Amino acid sequence: MKRWASFTIIICFCAVILGALTWKLNVASGVTATEEYIHKVRDGLAEINLPKTNDSSLVNAIPEGLSDFFQSRSGVSISQSNRDLLRSAEQNARNNSKEVDAAALTQILTDIALERLPTLSDTEIANITNSLRGFDAPDLPQSFQNGRSMVKLRGSAYKGMSADDFNSKLTEARNDGASNSVMQGLIYTLLEKEIDQRVYLFSQADPQFFGGTKSRMTPAQALLITYSVIADDPLFTQAEIAQRMQYNQQLGSRASGSNFPSPQGHKAFGDNGHLYSSPVSILLNDASVERLLTLVQERGN
């Protein structure tokens, strides 16, 4: 019974770090939802503007550009040491064609998740739980405050789990460790689906995003995809995200019958995100980013 409880919370832990790509779209007549989604991703990738050439001045600017992007969307920035590491890793990958494919990135993130779970502190578990309870603000309508007694896990059958239950089960899984081969296989399978989805969408949105290859990623591309998975950020343009935050406020006001908090002063994603709250600051902290960039360098070929 205890082992089954551990499997249950491993599924929930995976749901913490996985996006479900369930964004709703206002689709024009004659255009499929997938086509509309890809169009919006194309515009977003163009705004991020990762260089498609090996121009050294453009490549050198990538770490600052990604750090600013992550900060503006989720409040998480890349430390100076990791920006320096990303700069050298990106230059090396582009100069020597040492990139990773989707399968390699999936294995890297699986390894990091298995390393990270047993090291979570009680404070980190409490913060993860609180983040997954959803957006909060002093003027949050009472009906939404009541809903914060439950955690919200994307793509999971456990959306009705209470925050207290989630906290205790994640603590139990931390204490049990995560070395079981079945757990490793489960985490890999769930990650594989999400990463493959994003690789497909990005390659459809911008065929040159991966340099014309099927799905081989430089360290910067791998980091961007990892961020998208963890934050559940679809990488739409800033204007599109701002519009959706306003729409989220309108929906919340109509649903509760009182004013839902304005998105002004709030990030769309990350801890206490107005659109989706997830513990990005813990799951994509300095140590995890450093580990990701290191493994991408080591396993690139």
N, C-alpha and C positions, 0 to 999 in steps of 0.2 A: 504493500500500500504506500509506503514511504517513497519507493522508487517511482511509482506511478505519479505521485504528487510532484516529484522532481521533473518528470517528463512534461507534466502539465505546465509548470512554470517556465520550462525551457521554451515551450511554444509561445508563452506570453512574452518571454524575454526576446525572442525573435521578432514578435510583433512590435516590440518597442523600437527595434532598429530597422524595421522594414516599412516601406511605403506601399500603399495599395493601388496607387494610380486611379483613384476613383473620382477625380475632379469632374464636376458637371460642367457642360458646355452649352452655350446658346448656339445651336447649330443652324446655319443657314439652309434654306431649301436646296435639295440636291447635293448636299455635302454631308458625308458620313461623320459621325462623332470622332472616329479615329483620324480622318483627314483634317478636321478642325483642330484636334489636339496637336497633331504633327505641325500644322501651320503655326500654332502658338509657340510650340517648342522651337521651331525654326527662327521665329522673331526673337525669342529669348536668347538662343545661342548666339545670334548675330549681335545682340547687345552685350553679352559677356565677351565675345570677340577674342577667343583664344587664337593666337596666330597660327596660320596654316603653313607658313614658311619658317625657315630656321634663322631668320634675321636676328642677330644677337641682341640688338636693342629691344626688340619686341619680346623675345623670349625672357630676357632679364626682367621685364616689367610684369610678367605673369604672376609671381607671388603676391605683389602688392595689389594687383587687380583682383585676384581671387579673395584675398583677405578682406578687401573693401566690400566685395560682393557678399561674402558670408556675413560680415558685420551688419550690412544694411538690411539683410533679409532675416537674420536670426540672432544677431547680437554677439556672434562668436567670430573672433578674428584669429589669424594665424600668427603665432609668436615670431619674433625676429629670427630666432635660431632655426625654426622650421621653415621660414621664408628662405633663409640662406640654403638650407638643405634642399628645398624644392627647386631653387634656382639651379643648383649644381646637378641635381638628379635629372631635371628637365633638359638641361644642356647635354648631359651625357647620353640620355635616351635618344635625343634627336640626332646627335652626331654619330652615334654608334648603332642606331636602330634597335635599341634594347627596350622593347615595350612588352606589355603583358596583354593577354587576351582576356575575355570575359571569364573563362574557367579559372585562370590564374588569379584574377581579382577576387573571385568567389572564394577560393581556397584561402587567400590572404585574409579576407574579412572573417572567414570562419575561424581561422587560427587566432586572430585578434579577439574575437568574441569569447572564445574558449579560455584565452589568457585573462581577459578582463573580468569575467563573471566571478571567479573565486576571490578576486582582489577588491571587490566593491566594499566600501565601508558602510557602516550603519547610516551615516549621514548621507552618503551618496544614494543609498537605497531609498531613504526618506525623500530625498530631492527628486529622484526618478518618479516615485509614486506621486508626489505633489504635482510635478509637471504633467503627468498623464491624466490628472484629474481635470485638466482643461484650463482654458483662459479664466483669469480672475482679475477683479478690480473692485475698489470700494463701492462703486455704484452698480455692480453687477446685479441684475434683477434676481429676486428671490428664487424663482423657478430654476434659473441657471445655477445659483448657489447650491440648491438642493441636489442638482445633478452632479456636482463635484464630489459627492460621496462615492462615486463610482469612477474607475479608471476607464479610459477610452483607448482601446487597442485596435489599430487598423488591421483589416484583413484577418481578424481573429474571431473564433467562436466564443471568446471570453469577454465580450464587451460589457457584460453585466456583472463583472467581478467587482466587489467592493474594494475601495482603496486599502482598507485595513487587511483584507484577505490577500490582496496582491502583495502588499508590503511583507507580510509574514511568509508567503510562499517564495518570494524572491530571496528573502533572507535564508530560508531553508535550502534553496538551491545553491546559494553562495556557500553555505556551510558544507553541503554535500560534495561540492566540486563539480566539474563538468568534463571529466575525462572519459566517460563512457562512450564507446564507439557509436552506439545508437544515437546518442545526443549529438555527436559530431556530424553524423550523417543527416540528422534532421535539420540542424542549423545550416549545413551546406545546401541542402535541397531547397529550403525556404529562401536563402540568399540568392541561389542560382536563378530562381524565377524572377526576382526583382531586378537583378543586374541585367539579365538577358532582356527583360522588357525595356529597360532604359537604353541599352545598347541598340536595340532594334529601333526605338523611337528616335534616338539621336541620329542614327545612320540614315533613317528615312527622312528626317527633317533636314539634315545637312550631310549629303553623301561624302563631302570632303572633311567632315569633322574628325574622322579617324585617318585622315591622310590618304583616302582612297582604298584603304585596306578594309577587310571585313569587320573587324572589331578590336584591333590592336590599339592599346592605350599608352600614352605617355604618362608619367607620374601626375602631371597637372590634370589630365583627363580622368585618370583613376580617382583622384581626390575629389573632383567635381561630381562624378557619378556617386561616390560614397556619400558626399554631403547630401545630394538629392535623395538618396535612399533613406538616410537617417532622419533628415528634416521633413521628408515628404514634400519637398519643394519641387514643383513641376518645371521650374526654371523658365516660367513665362516672363515677359518683360516686366520691368518695375511698374509701368503704367497699368498693365493688366492686373498685377497683384494689388495695387492700390485700389483699383476699381472693385476687385473682389472683396477687399476689406470693407469698403463702403457698403457693398451689397450684404455682406455678413452682418453689419450693424443694422441694416434695415430689416433683414430676416429676424434677427434676435429681438428687435423692438416689436415686430408684429407678433411673434410667437409668445412673448411674455406680456404684452400689453403695457409695457413701460419702456423707457429709453434704455437701449443697450449701449454700453460704453463705446465712445468714438475710437476709431483706430489711431487717432492722433497720439503720438508719443509711444506707440507700441510697435513691436516688430511683427511681421506676418507669421514667422515660424520660430522655432527654438523654444526655450523656456518661456512659458506664459505667452506663446504666440497667439495673436488675435485670430488667425485662421486655423492654425493647428499647433497645439503646445506639445513639444517633445523635448527630452533632456539632451539636446545637442551638445551643451557645454560639458556634459559628463562623457557622453559616448564619442565625442570628437574633440577630446581635450588634447593638450600638448603631447602627452605621452602616446596617445593613440595615433595622432597625426604623424609623429616621428616614426612610430613602428610601421605604419602604413607605407610611408615613403621609403623607409629602409628596405622593407620586404619587396616592394615593387622594383627597387634597384637590383636587389639580389636575385630575383626570379625573372627579371626581364631577359628576353633573348630575341 
